[in-house]
Amino acid sequence: MIPDSTSIPLSKKKPSGITEPDSENKPNGQSVRYELPETPVVVIEPSRGRIPVNLREIWHYRDLLYILSARDIKVRYKQTLLGAAWAIIQPLFTMLIFSLFFGKLAGLPSDNVPYPLFAYAGLLPWTFFSNAITNSGNSLVGNSNLITKVYFPRMIIPMASVASGLLDFVIAFGLLVVLMFYYGVGLSVNILMLPVLVVLTSLLAVGVGMWMSALNVKYRDIRYALPFVIQLGLFATPIIYPSSMVPEKWRLLLALNPMTGLIEAYRSAFFGKPFDWIALGISAVLTVLILVYAAYSFRKMENTFADVI
């Protein structure tokens, strides 16, 4: 927060500085020299250059990122009957429905993994991703009072919405471990890739959520279209079916969905299967491209947030 001009200390100097008359203390017309501090307290300047993200500024405000993330978690579970259990209920009940209709009735394959476990392993990262972009897409409009009153990097708001969803991911991952123990599926050395996959998923959610949040400030119908697009994305991502079920000629098109390679990589990490490095590489490249484009678009529209929101 920038202090007002009265809070900046002034110091007297002999030869140089700002000359101002002091009519009360110097009735003979003499003047007093004042000089502002050599280093400004805070300098706010428009963004220059082509780099879309000022990482140094984001790091400087890392405490604010933590505070906003903690606030989102507290608001989400405040005065709730089941509390953090909602982090498990959503993927669990979705898994049960998918197992009944797609596993039992439709008989979809699951790559030699029990279908409930197969479905839950895909729903775990998808639930985190979908909730993260939904919350971050509405984050700027939901924090309009904060944006119009103080200065801070606006990117922190959608980033905090994504970061707050990591707690739900950790809680839901605990249920996956229980299910793997129940079905007799053990962890392998592939689980060491899990942190990398979580980082990639978080960066993808930050990119999509940041872009949606900026568009939502200008076009308020984004918040109505976003849940519909997420619902379509659920079926365009190999969650209820494996990628091996898709014909060979359509797999490249399926891989253009960045969550495709990530979902398959999660299953490889959980169940000890070989990684599809080509699909994962495509997802990583698309994640970086989406993140850079979203940051550039966000910075381009950021100057009008306080006026439009």
N, C-alpha and C positions, 0 to 999 in steps of 0.2 A: 504494500500500500504506500502511496507517495505522500510524504508529509507536506502540509501546506507551507506557504512561504514564511509564515511567522515562526515556524519551528526550526528554521535553518539558522544556526548561530552566525553572528557577524563579528568580525574582529577588527580592531582599530590598527591601522598601519600609518607610518609616517609619510613616505613619499608617494605611494601609488594607491590606486583603488578607485572606488566610486565616490564622487564628491557630492554631498547633499547638504543643503543649508539646515541649520538647527536654530530656528528662530527663538525657541524658549530658552535654551542654555547659552546661546551666543547672540545677544541682542545687537552687537556691533557689526553684524553681517559676516562674521567669520564663518568658516566652513569646517566640517569634520569629514575625514576620509574613512570610508568603510571598504572592506574587501570581502567578497564571498569566499567560501572555502574553495581551495584549489581543486579538490576532487568532489564532483557533484554527488549528492546522496543517491539519487536514482536518475537515470537518463532513459527516456522512452523514445525510441526512434522507429521509423517505418522499416520494414524488412528490406534488406538489400541483397543483391546477388541471386543466384539461381538455386542455392541450397534450400530445400523446402522446410527443413527442421533445424532449429537451433538447439542442438543437443546440450550445449553448455547451459542454456537458459532452463531447459527442462530439468537438468540435474540440480540447478540452483533452487528450483521449486519442488524438489522431491518430497519435502515434508508435507506440502500441500497435497501432493498425489496420495500420500499415505492417509492424510486426514479425510480427504474426500472418499477414498475407498472404504475406510472404516465407517464413515457416515452412511454410505450406501448399504453396507451390511447391516448396520443397526436399524436403519429405516425399513429394510426388507423384512426383518424378522421381529420388529417391534409389535407387541400386542398380537402375536400369532399363537394359535392353539398348539400347533405342532412344532413351531420353531424351525430349526435347521433340518428337521426331517423332510421338509419340502424339497430339499436338494436331492433326496433319494426317491421320493414318491413319484416325481415326474418321469424319470427314465425307467423306474421299476414297473409302473403300471403300463407305460407304453410298450415295454418289453413283453409283458404278459399278454397284451392284446396282439402284438405282432406274432408271438409264439403260437397263439391259438389260431389266428386266421392264415398267416403266411407259413408258419412252420408245420402245424397239424393239418389244416384243411387244404391249403394250396400245395404243401409239400415242397417248398423251395429248398434248394441245397444250401449247405452251410459250411462247405470246405472241411468236412470231417470233424466239425466242432459241434457240440450240442447247441441246437438252435437258440434256446434262451440265452446262453452265454455268448453266442455269435452276435445276436441282436443287441444285447446290452453293451458289448464291447464297441459297437458302432454308435449306439445312442449316447454313450458317455461323452465322447468329444463333441458330437453333434449338439447335444443339449447345452453344453458349455458355449459353443460357438453361436448357436441361435439366440440364446439368452443374452449373450454379450453384445451382439450387434443390435438386438432390440433395445436393450437398456442404453447403450451408447448412442444409438440413433436418436433417441428422445432426450438425451442428457442436456444438450445446450438449451433447448426450450424449457426444460424443467429447472434449469439454473439461471433463468433470465435475470432474476434480481441480483445474483452474484456478478454476472457479466457486466451489467450496467453500472455497478458501483465501484469496483476496484479493478486494477490491472494485474493480470497474470497470464501466462501462456494458455490460451483457450484450449489447446490440444490436451491439456491435462484432464479436462472434464470427461471426454469420451475414454481416455486412457484409464481413468479411475473406475469407470463403469465396467471395463473389461477386467481390470485387476480384482475388483470385488467378486467377480464370478469364479475366481480361482479357488476360493474357499469351498464353494459348492462342488467343484470338480474333485477336490481332495476328499470330501465327504462321500460323494458318489463312488469314487474309486475304492473306498473301503468296502462297499457292498460287492464290487466286482471281485475283490479278493475272496470274500466269503463264498460267492458263487463258484469261483474256480476251485476252492477247497471242496465244495459240495459235489462238483462234477469230477473231481479227481484230476484236474488239470493244474500242473505245476508251473511255476515261473522259470524262465531260462535267462541266459545272459543277454538276450535281446531286450530285456526290460531296461537296460542301461540307456536305450534310445528314447525312453519315455520323456525325460526332461527336454530333449531337443524337439520332440514332437509337440510338447506343450508350449514351448516358446514359439514355434512356427504357427501353431493354431492361434495363440494370443496375438501375434503380429498380424495375422490375417484378419482376426476380429477387430483389432485396432484400426487397420486400414479401411475395411468395409464400414465399420461403425463411425469412424471419423468422417468419411465421405458422406454417409447418410445423415449424420448430425448436421453437417454444413448445409446440405440440401434441404433438410427439414426446417431450418430457420427461414428459408425463402419460400419453400413450397410445403405447406403444412399437411398436405395429403400424403406425404411420404410415410407418416406414421401409420396410415391405414393400409398402404400398399406393402409395407415391409413385412408384416406377418403373413400376407398371402404369398409373397415371393419366397419366404422361408419355408412355408408349407410345401411349395412346389420343389424347392431345393432338397427336401427330405427324400423325395422319390427320384430325384436326379443324382443322388449320391448313393453309393453301394452300402446301404445300412440294412435294409431288409433282404438284400440279395448280394452275392459275391460278385466281384468284377469278372470272374471267370465265366459267369453265366451270360455275360454280354457277348454278342458275336464279335469276332476279331476286327471286322471292318468298322465297328462303332466304338471300339475301346479308346482310340485316340481322341474322339469327340468327348467321351466320358472323362478322359484324363484332363480335359480343359477346365473341368470343374476342380478348383484347387483342393477342395475337401476330399476328392476321390483318393488321391495318393496318400493323404494324411490318414484317412479312415483305414485304408488297407495297411498302412504302416503301424497304426495302433494295434491292429489285430496281430500283426507279425510280432510286435513287441510283447504283447500279452501271452500269445500262444506258442512262441518259439518257432514261427514259420519263417521261411526266407523272405527277405525284403525285396520289394519291387523297386529297385533304385531308380529306374527310369521314371516311373510314375511319381515317386517321391521327389525326384529332381525337378520334374515339371511343376509340381505343387510348390516347391520352394522358390523357383524362379517367378511363378505367377504371384506368389505372396509378396515378394520384394517389389515387383512391378505395381501391384495394387497399392502397396503401402506408400511408394514414392508418388504415384499419381494422386492418391487421396491426400497426402500431405501438401502437395503442390496446390490442389484445388482448395483445400481448407485454408491455406495461407492467402490464396487469392480472394476468397470471400470473407476472410476474418475481419477486415476493416469495416465492414458494414453490419456486423453482428449486433452491436449495441444500438444501432439506429433501427434495424428491421425487427429485432426480436421483441 
